[in-house]
Structure formats: C-alpha cells, structure tokens
Amino acid sequence: MSTPLTDGEKKTLLRIAREAIENAVRGTIPPPIDQTTLTQTLRENGASFVTLTIADNLRGCIGALEAYQPLAEDVREHAVSAAMEDPRFPPVREAELSRIHIEVSRLTSPRELEYADADDLLKKLRPHIDGVILRHGFRKATFLPQVWEKIPDPVEFLEQLCYKMGERGNLWRDTKLQVFTYQVEEFHEVV
C-alpha cells in the first residue's frame, strides 16, 4: 500500500461493495466490474477486509491478509463473503440491506514482529496503529487495528486473539508464537 486512496477511489470501492452485497442478497448475478472506469491503483493487487455492521453491531467481516487479486475485485469478493458466508452469522437478508453499514480496510503487507519474550512483545505492540496476526502451527487469527477501540488493553487484546485462534488465552505468554503486524487504510460509508 504505497499511496493513500483518493476520495474518489474510496467511493468507488464502497459502491462496488454495496452493489455486490445487494446482488448477492437478492440472488442476482452482478455485472463484471468495468475495468476501464477504475484507476490503476484499484486494478493493482491489494488485500482488503470488508466489515458489515448494523447499529454498531458486527454483522459480518471477511478479508484476506495477503494481496492476490486486483483491489476492486478483492473488495467485491469480501463484501459478498461478509454478507453471505461469515460463519458467525446467518446470511444478510434483504430487509437488512438499508441498515447495513459498510467499512473497507485496505491492508499493508504483514511483517513479522521479532520479540524476545512476552514482556518484549507487549512493548512492541502499537495499539490503534497495528493489526496483529498470531500464528501457532497451522492455526492463525487476526484482529484489525480497529479492534483496539473495543479491546484497548494489550494483554486482553492478545488473550482474545488467542481465543479467536482456538487456543487458551494465555498461550502468548509462555509459547513463542509467530506474530505479524500490518496497518490499514480504513474508510466507510457516510451515514
């Protein structure tokens, strides 16, 4: 993620996400994205998460940590997945569409965080700046930087991330985990 998105690019991605969700919920096939209307940045590979809320309550959140397809396609794919395939929620219903609020997070490439021990890890975390990925064997979990707003304490943040990974909460204290951090450019629909 080299340069910030322009306001126009953000609006385009939010429109793509909204249209994709509406088509998926209504069971219609969306038209292909007109590549000629996209900027170079939106045609380049990019990683994104799409978060859906209703009245500030999570309704779906799906994304990718690594860029593997054009950013516009990535946002569209994750918008549909957040609405229809998040295993924590039933698929979004048509009656909910007008209340769904869309937030898009464009991710930087994750970087491994080197640390000596649990205390060093706590010192190196940057609350409200970094998203965090924990990896233990074949399991991994992430929290976007926005999660710091709900879990501002670094100890609780790591414990909850371990739980999300399917492990005990204090695993990060006594086991050397792989830890990666990344940043996001977050934007959302204007309410």
Secondary structure in CASP SS format (residue, H / E / C, confidence):
PFRMAT SS
TARGET T0000
AUTHOR 0000-0000-0000
METHOD secondary structure of the structure
MODEL  1
M C 1.00
S C 1.00
T C 1.00
P C 1.00
L C 1.00
T C 1.00
D H 1.00
G H 1.00
E H 1.00
K H 1.00
K H 1.00
T H 1.00
L H 1.00
L H 1.00
R H 1.00
I H 1.00
A H 1.00
R H 1.00
E H 1.00
A H 1.00
I H 1.00
E H 1.00
N H 1.00
A H 1.00
V H 1.00
R H 1.00
G C 1.00
T C 1.00
I C 1.00
P C 1.00
P C 1.00
P C 1.00
I C 1.00
D C 1.00
Q H 1.00
T H 1.00
T H 1.00
L C 1.00
T C 1.00
Q H 1.00
T H 1.00
L H 1.00
R H 1.00
E C 1.00
N E 1.00
G C 1.00
A E 1.00
S E 1.00
F E 1.00
V E 1.00
T E 1.00
L E 1.00
T E 1.00
I E 1.00
A C 1.00
D C 1.00
N E 1.00
L E 1.00
R E 1.00
G E 1.00
C E 1.00
I E 1.00
G E 1.00
A C 1.00
L C 1.00
E C 1.00
A C 1.00
Y C 1.00
Q C 1.00
P E 1.00
L H 1.00
A H 1.00
E H 1.00
D H 1.00
V H 1.00
R H 1.00
E H 1.00
H H 1.00
A H 1.00
V H 1.00
S H 1.00
A H 1.00
A H 1.00
M H 1.00
E C 1.00
D C 1.00
P C 1.00
R C 1.00
F C 1.00
P C 1.00
P C 1.00
V C 1.00
R C 1.00
E H 1.00
A H 1.00
E H 1.00
L H 1.00
S H 1.00
R H 1.00
I C 1.00
H E 1.00
I E 1.00
E E 1.00
V E 1.00
S E 1.00
R E 1.00
L E 1.00
T C 1.00
S C 1.00
P C 1.00
R E 1.00
E E 1.00
L C 1.00
E C 1.00
Y C 1.00
A C 1.00
D C 1.00
A H 1.00
D H 1.00
D H 1.00
L H 1.00
L H 1.00
K H 1.00
K H 1.00
L C 1.00
R C 1.00
P C 1.00
H C 1.00
I C 1.00
D C 1.00
G E 1.00
V E 1.00
I E 1.00
L E 1.00
R E 1.00
H E 1.00
G C 1.00
F C 1.00
R E 1.00
K E 1.00
A E 1.00
T E 1.00
F E 1.00
L C 1.00
P H 1.00
Q H 1.00
V H 1.00
W H 1.00
E H 1.00
K C 1.00
I C 1.00
P C 1.00
D C 1.00
P H 1.00
V H 1.00
E H 1.00
F H 1.00
L H 1.00
E H 1.00
Q H 1.00
L H 1.00
C H 1.00
Y H 1.00
K H 1.00
M C 1.00
G C 1.00
E C 1.00
R C 1.00
G C 1.00
N C 1.00
L H 1.00
W H 1.00
R H 1.00
D H 1.00
T C 1.00
K C 1.00
L C 1.00
Q E 1.00
V E 1.00
F E 1.00
T E 1.00
Y E 1.00
Q C 1.00
V E 1.00
E E 1.00
E E 1.00
F E 1.00
H E 1.00
E C 1.00
V C 1.00
V C 1.00
END
